[in-house]
Amino acid sequence: MNKNSVLAWSMVVALGGFLFGFDTAVISGAEKAIQKFWELSVFEHGLTISIALIGTVIGSLLGAKPSDMFGRKNTLYFVAAAYLLSSLGTAFANNWTVFLVFRFLGGLGVGISSVTAPIYISEVSPADRRGKLVGLFQFNVVLGILLSYLSNYLISQTGEDSWRLMLGVQAIPSLLFLILIRFIPESPRWLILHRNDLSGAKSILDIIDPLNSEKELQTIQASAQSNTGKQESLFSGHYRTPILLAGLFAFFNQVSGINAIIYYAPRIFEMAGLGAHTSLLSTVGIGVINFVFTLAAINVIDKVGRRTLMLIGSIGLISSLLLVAFSFNNAAQSGFSIPVYIMIFIAFFAFSQGAVIWVFISEIFPNSVRAKGQTLGSSTHWVMAAAIAFCFPYFAEKLGGQTTFLFFAVMMVCQLIFVWKFMPETKGRSLEQIETNLIIH
């Protein structure tokens, strides 16, 4: 019963990840029609596409405050409402400014979701299943991306105003998410830390692990008491190790080049000599591979561990990026081989960084500052995502494909050293055990 309950709660919250992925990728199918509909200049068009990403960065920076103040569950209500209003608002917008406001609101939902959803799942999950359950969030992100591509393809054939339906169809899973949140409990760790509600927390812990609930309650209480007085600032010195781990992990996630490839895959394939139609088809292949290897990763993350996945992934990323880089100067290879090598890159990324990032960052901070720590990791991730997405076209044009992808490969060598020398293994350990090892007292 308890296993099914925790899985059900995690699946509900992971719906936030599905909407995160869907909202992020759905604009790709509508952007040309939107530019034409409102006769946007190049600057206006760029702002229209990036406004959600700006909202995401702001949402990730603000995510800790509502999560700590109002609770994980109530914050997820706001996230669901933001997705719902964003999808309906953009679908029915009668002018460009209104459209921007609602796209920005959707971005806020994505940013806050990337903080709150992994925290919630990590706080209700048993130690031996936490990786897989938090990994459901990332699995749903890539599922949302894949289904948005397929949805866009099907809806694009419905007529001139199909872009409105592309954006509006997201209202259906958003409404479902809003309804289902009602049936999940609050995080027991939040109840103890921020409301001192021991009986409420105990009743939830009884469902999660009835045999060890009393011991778990005492452990969480002891953790809360030991951190009294240290809660005020994340940067007090006590949390130096998890701050460094989260910041570097999020940094390396993006300097792998993943978002440059996700956002600009058709452009990269055209640089390699493929036609526009073949390039678009190759993008769907990226979505499928991302989905399959994320599913594989979340099924083994609690068996082989986070660190092992990262070691395997880092070696695979270095190899595939070097192959991409050197194929750009080989005219005989580039047209066919670059898409193949990029798909190998996507497979290794999904199997390592993609699956591990939200799990690892949600585990390494103590209960008292987990929301703030998740905010740090998430905001670093999104600021770097925005920077890479902004800079990639310029560097690809000025430096060429080979130099650009060589840079990404060098960064993954640095990541391999970071994982090998500094990254701790967190599988199978309670959040309080991880805290004991990483916090400087």
Buried (B, 14 or more C-beta within 10 A) or exposed (E): EBEEBBBEBBBBBBBBBBBBBBBBBBBBBBBEBBBEBBEBEEEBBEBBBBBBBBBBBBBBBBBBBBBBEBBBBBBBBBBBBBBBBBBBBBBEBEEBEEBBBBBBBBBBBBBBBBBBBBBBBBBBBBBEBBBBBBBBBBBBBBBBBBBBBEBBEBBBEEEEEBBBBBBBBBBEBBBBBBEBBEEBBBBBBBBBBBEEBBEBBBBBBBBBBEEEBEEBBEBBBEBBEBBEEBBEEBEEEBBEBBBEBBBBBBBBBBBBBBBBBBBBBBBBBBBBBBEEEBBBBBBBBBBBBBBBBBBBBBBBBBEBBBBBBBBBBBBBBBBBBBBBBBBBEEEEBBBEBBBBBBBBBBBBBBBBBBBBBBBBBBBBBBBBBBBBBBBBBBBBBBBBBBEBBEEBEEBBEEEBBBEBBBBBBBBBBBBBEBBEEEBBEBBBBBBBBBBEEBBEE
